């Protein structure tokens, strides 16, 4: 009479795919001959690799199930600040943070300090021309991408900030011998960060200043910016 053996030992090893020698963790138990064991596959901070056997049929020989995982990462799009000069600005690229399990069991993403992590289809890019904030986003499909060791679990957008150009408008000074005709200051000058002509960004610029009698008065610059 064949009687199934009971209390047969089995072990489940959970490995990161980059290290098949030292498991993330191991679990042991006992089961009856022929029983199918379906261990929990969730591991904080890791994603199970696809296309592998996740159950174990208990036999009379070594009962070991090895499971392999990617380590989760969060990708953070680069941010940058640039000053408006009338030309398009852009920023690209990202940094990585790797999941680490804390003592209380929660997962935190810690900045990656090794060689930059690269993925085949992942990329982040943002651009803009006008002053203000422009979002730096990842390509569609970046979430879930893996490079065999790491799995993109989260992506965080960045910001390209284009600061307004600092421009100083200068009203001129002028003088002449009194001749009963008005002395007018009509020309103007301007200075700004960078050496790009920004005059086209103004809808109008004018100088208000006129002196008819002997003496002096202030001349001032007024302007109107174009919209958009």
C-alpha positions in Angstrom: 0.0 0.0 0.0 1.5 3.4 -1.0 1.1 6.0 1.6 2.0 9.6 0.7 4.9 11.0 2.8 3.9 14.0 5.0 6.0 16.8 6.4 8.3 17.0 3.4 10.5 20.1 3.7 10.6 22.7 0.9 12.4 26.1 0.5 11.5 29.2 -1.6 14.4 31.5 -2.5 13.8 35.0 -3.7 16.7 36.4 -5.7 17.5 39.7 -7.3 18.4 39.0 -10.9 21.8 40.7 -10.4 22.8 38.3 -7.7 22.0 34.6 -7.9 24.2 33.7 -4.9 22.6 35.6 -2.0 18.8 35.6 -1.9 16.8 38.7 -0.9 15.1 36.3 1.5 14.3 32.6 1.9 11.2 30.9 3.3 10.8 27.2 4.3 7.9 25.0 5.1 6.6 21.5 5.0 3.9 19.9 2.8 2.6 16.5 1.6 4.0 14.6 -1.3 2.4 15.7 -4.5 1.0 18.9 -2.9 1.4 22.1 -5.0 2.8 25.0 -3.0 2.0 28.5 -4.3 4.1 30.9 -2.3 3.4 34.6 -2.1 5.5 36.4 -4.8 5.2 40.0 -3.6 8.5 41.3 -2.4 8.7 45.0 -1.3 10.9 47.0 -3.6 11.1 44.4 -6.3 9.1 43.2 -9.4 8.8 39.6 -10.3 10.4 38.7 -13.6 7.9 37.3 -16.1 7.8 33.8 -17.7 9.0 31.7 -14.7 7.5 29.0 -12.7 5.9 30.3 -9.5 4.6 27.1 -7.9 6.3 24.0 -6.5 5.1 20.4 -6.7 6.4 18.5 -3.6 8.3 15.4 -4.5 10.7 13.0 -2.8 13.9 14.8 -3.8 15.1 18.4 -3.2 12.1 20.7 -3.0 13.4 24.1 -3.9 11.8 27.0 -5.8 13.9 29.9 -6.9 12.2 33.1 -7.9 13.9 36.0 -9.7 13.2 39.7 -9.5 14.0 43.1 -10.9 14.8 45.9 -8.4 12.4 48.8 -8.6 13.6 52.3 -9.5 12.1 55.7 -9.8 13.3 58.0 -12.6 13.4 61.7 -12.0 13.4 64.0 -15.0 16.0 66.8 -15.0 15.0 70.3 -14.2 16.7 73.5 -15.3 16.5 77.3 -15.1 17.3 79.5 -18.1 16.8 83.2 -19.0 14.5 84.2 -21.8 16.3 85.5 -24.9 13.7 84.9 -27.6 15.1 81.5 -28.5 13.7 78.0 -27.7 15.2 76.4 -24.6 15.2 72.7 -23.7 16.3 70.2 -21.1 16.6 66.4 -21.3 17.8 63.4 -19.3 17.0 62.0 -15.9 18.5 60.7 -12.6 17.6 57.5 -10.9 16.6 56.4 -7.4 16.6 52.8 -6.3 14.0 51.2 -3.9 15.3 50.3 -0.5 13.2 48.6 2.2 13.3 50.4 5.6 13.3 48.8 9.0 9.5 49.4 9.3 8.9 47.6 6.0 8.2 50.7 4.0 10.0 51.4 0.7 12.0 54.5 0.0 13.7 55.5 -3.2 17.4 56.4 -2.5 19.4 58.4 -5.1 21.5 56.1 -7.3 25.3 57.0 -7.1 26.8 54.4 -9.4 27.0 54.5 -13.2 23.9 56.1 -14.7 21.1 53.5 -15.2 20.1 53.4 -18.8 17.0 51.8 -20.5 16.3 51.1 -24.1 13.1 53.2 -24.6 13.2 55.6 -21.7 13.8 59.3 -22.1 12.8 62.7 -20.6 12.5 65.9 -22.5 10.9 69.4 -22.1 11.1 72.6 -24.1 9.7 76.1 -24.3 10.3 79.6 -25.6 8.2 81.8 -23.5 8.9 82.8 -19.9 7.4 80.5 -17.3 7.4 76.9 -16.2 7.4 74.1 -18.8 7.0 70.4 -17.9 9.7 67.9 -18.6 8.1 64.5 -19.2 9.1 61.0 -20.0 8.3 59.1 -23.2 5.2 57.0 -23.3 6.0 53.5 -22.2 8.8 54.4 -19.8 6.8 53.0 -16.9 7.4 49.2 -16.8 10.6 49.4 -18.8 13.5 47.2 -17.5 17.1 46.7 -18.4 17.3 43.1 -17.0 18.2 44.3 -13.5 16.1 47.3 -12.7 12.4 48.0 -13.3 10.9 51.4 -13.8 8.2 51.6 -11.1 7.7 55.3 -11.0 8.5 58.4 -13.1 8.6 62.0 -11.7 8.4 64.9 -14.2 10.8 67.9 -14.0 10.4 71.6 -14.8 12.1 73.8 -17.3 11.8 77.4 -15.9 12.4 80.2 -18.3 13.1 83.4 -16.3 12.1 86.8 -17.7 15.0 88.7 -19.2 16.2 91.6 -17.1 16.0 94.7 -19.4 16.9 98.3 -18.6 15.3 100.9 -20.8 17.3 104.2 -20.9 15.9 107.5 -21.8 18.5 109.8 -23.4 19.8 113.2 -22.2 20.0 116.1 -24.7 20.7 119.8 -24.6 20.8 122.8 -27.0 20.9 126.6 -26.9 17.5 128.1 -26.4 15.8 128.9 -29.7 12.1 129.0 -28.8 11.6 125.5 -30.3 10.9 122.5 -28.1 13.8 120.3 -27.1 12.5 116.7 -27.3 14.1 113.4 -26.2 12.7 110.8 -28.6 15.4 108.1 -28.9 16.0 105.4 -26.3 18.5 102.7 -25.5 18.2 99.4 -23.6 20.5 96.8 -22.0 19.8 93.3 -20.9 21.4 90.0 -19.9 22.6 88.3 -23.1 23.3 89.9 -26.5 20.2 89.1 -28.4 18.0 91.8 -29.8 14.7 91.8 -27.9 13.2 94.8 -29.5 10.7 92.6 -31.4 9.2 91.5 -28.1 7.9 95.0 -27.4 4.7 96.2 -28.9 5.8 99.8 -28.5 8.6 101.8 -26.8 8.5 105.6 -26.6 10.3 108.4 -24.7 8.3 111.2 -23.1 10.2 114.3 -22.6 10.0 117.9 -23.9 11.4 121.2 -22.7 10.4 124.5 -24.3 11.7 127.1 -21.8 15.2 127.5 -20.5 15.7 124.8 -17.8 15.4 121.1 -17.6 12.8 118.3 -17.1 12.9 114.6 -16.9 12.4 112.3 -19.8 11.0 108.8 -19.2 10.6 105.6 -21.2 7.2 103.9 -21.6 6.7 100.5 -23.2 4.1 97.9 -23.9 5.1 94.2 -24.2 3.6 91.9 -26.8 1.2 89.3 -25.5 2.1 85.6 -25.5 
